[in-house]
Amino acid sequence: MRTPRVLHFHYSPILAAGKGLEKGPLENKVLDVPEGTPVPYALYQFQASHLEVDGFRLTGETEGKISISEDGWLYLEQTLDWAHTQTHTLELEALVGSEPVEGPVSITINVLDVNNHAPSFNQTDYIGIVKERTPAGVPFARVFATDLDDPESPNAHLSYTLVSQIPNRDNTLFFQINSNTGEISTTAEGERLLKAREGVIHSRGGDFSDSLKKRFDDFCTPTEDIPYELNPFYSCVQRAESRSLNPLEDPDFTLLVRVEDMGGESVNALNGNARVKILVQENLWVNPGPINIREQLKGIYPMPIGKVQSNDPSAFYRLVQKERELTFPFNVTEEGDILLTEELDREDKAMYILVVFAEDSYGNEVDPPLEVQVVVDDVNDNAPICEEELSVFEVQENEPTGSPIGDLMVHDADDINTPNALLSYSLVSQSPSSVFTIDGISGRIQAKQMLQRRDATEYHLTVRVNDPVFSTECKVLIKVIDINNELPIFEMNDYGSHNLSEDTALGHTLLTVKATDADDPGTGSSHIEFHITAGNEDGVFAMETDNNGEGRLVVAKPLNYETASSYKLQIDACNPEPLVNGLEYGAESSAVVSVAISDVDEAPVFAMDILDVTVPEDTKEGATLLKIDAKDPEGKEILFKMEGDTKGWLEIDPATGEIKIKKKAVLDRETVEAFHFTVVAFEKELSSEREVSVRLLDVNDNVPKLTENQASICVKKPQPIILTALDADANPFGAPFTFSLAQGKKSPNWDLSAVDGTSAKLTLKKSPSEDKTFLIPINIKDNAGMGITQKFEVRVCNCTELGYCFTEPGVHAGVLGMPTTIGILALLFTALVLIIAFHRIKKDNQKKALLGETDAIL
């Protein structure tokens, strides 16, 4: 704050500014003055250029608070108040005597807000009603406060806090407040622990008095026939119930809430307080689920299975299904009874989700919808089913006793979490001999002895599978296969050397290898698999195996001479069945092959396939947009160039690939929001290119501007003027706009009101006594609060019938004198004569030419 000092004029003292007395020529001026500045206070001294000036005249919105001294000092006589007027628009003229000799000039005084208003709630006491089990964070009440300080400044940034909760047993808060909105909701503890007082539950269609009398009769047996109104016991109960319905008299909880300005983050913040009285109501709207119903339940349908009760006694109930099912066997009655209309089958659907609505007579919800789960309990109505008509297993001969053969797969459609699907397994028969056993719980089959093919090559089993009610028999075939006592043998162990160019296509077959196995054909002991076991660490090659003892060596990944120029691969042949004990794979089951990779001159390779860049449009010249990373596979030197930069905004360093914004280049999103160009990386013979996409982010570098800066209004039939503004910026820096007269001032002659986000209506409130031209300062701000004050010229005049301003003869400043008028007419007449003469000469020449042609023909 500036330190004031006192000036002494010949007529009054004026408080001066602290950094010296500011003065300057008589010209348009904008001054910022904090509200509440002590008076008298000198603002600025205007100095006229005319030497004989002996005074000044100040007009406009002074409100008796702003004056001008004879020697040009503009000063305050009364303190300014931002809440009353934010901007004072004035005009100042320099006088000689009483005649203006200089000016008028425009003076705008912006009143700066200071934090001198405490926020205040719109009421002292609030009432909140919350029901039991209200979800935490869901608002049920709200407090609201306002602050007369500038809403665009921190002085009016309000923050709400919960000071205390009464009562607060066990130091547990049941309520919370949103610091930004003032909304009050329950905490997690409040959702769980809040309970209503016991009171009268209203019956459907009844009222408080009827319900209270019925409850009194139910619990009290009067010894005499005394009217309710004279019975002291009834009166006591009535008063207690009345208190429970009127939270102001006896609330369940009282909250003290505080609001602070400056976001509550300053020790100098101002505050206000209020109380919230809260009544906790019993929540009758309780989810009755989950409801368990046994499938295939016999009985009379529709059958009641549950009940809901709204907190509104007159509510109507409606039931819908959450899933889209063809059938929906449920309904709800007027009293809230949920009905099942037919038998259910758990195997068709194990659970239903019902959505219950409580609505008023207009279809409006009076309670939040409930999702009620109906679980269908299983009964044992399904027999076990064998997954295969014949289950086939294989086992090698000479496998040790107890070796697992396989698990019999059986399915039961009943609920697997109930005994209804608990299965047991038993062997009914096996042939040609009984050499197998089965686990009664898992269905796993095991051999009781070592099997020999000479004894039997196949066994047939019948297995019975039982659940608590039903049983099923399954057929099983077990094949005894030859032991794996023969090794796969390659036709050759060295497949020589092969050449591949590094551009060989993926999937290309380099060679085919072959091996044989003397074990029984068609068994896992004779089936041959091929694997690359050495020399293929980067997985460039792969083996494809068929069932006829052949394997194909194929290219699985792109070859790269610069990474690896040669490979020596080892290929092993093996069986899926394990070898007999003591037998191991040897050299006869392995083969080698050498592969040489030949170099191919390749084009430069970019490090990234997609090049997208996003930058703000105000990025300065010389800034780096991105750096292109590319290399030549053969290690050759590469250069970069750029194509397609139609705006000429960019330049690229040929050696490094660094792309920068050119000197004097100005990126402009309003010109183009996104653009593309191509970067080429090249060596002597080959090149590669990538498209680069650049998107410009908008910055607020434009202000809303009026599309027209002048208009006229007829005195007799004044019509409002529609002002329209445009802003080249995009959201959120564009519309909606805020229109105001010189930043929100009130004018005795004009009224400005918004029409939509881009236009406003300027209305003449008081017509002048004569034609007059007004220069009106219009302040227009965009959605981000950025804008300027623009002059709009309005001529208020007498109009012709067509609506144009009428100017009387001799009045207009541009009317010419008589001699000048005669001279202009003479010039116009001479020009007209010359044009007619030229036209006649041209016509005569054309006629002569035509006659000459005719004579020639004759």
Order of alpha helices (4+ residues) and beta strands (2+ residues): beta-beta-beta-beta-beta-beta-beta-beta-beta-beta-beta-beta-beta-beta-beta-beta-beta-alpha-alpha-alpha-beta-beta-beta-beta-beta-beta-beta-beta-beta-beta-beta-beta-beta-beta-beta-beta-beta-beta-beta-beta-beta-beta-beta-beta-beta-beta-beta-beta-beta-beta-beta-beta-beta-beta-beta-beta-beta-beta-beta-beta-beta-beta-beta-alpha
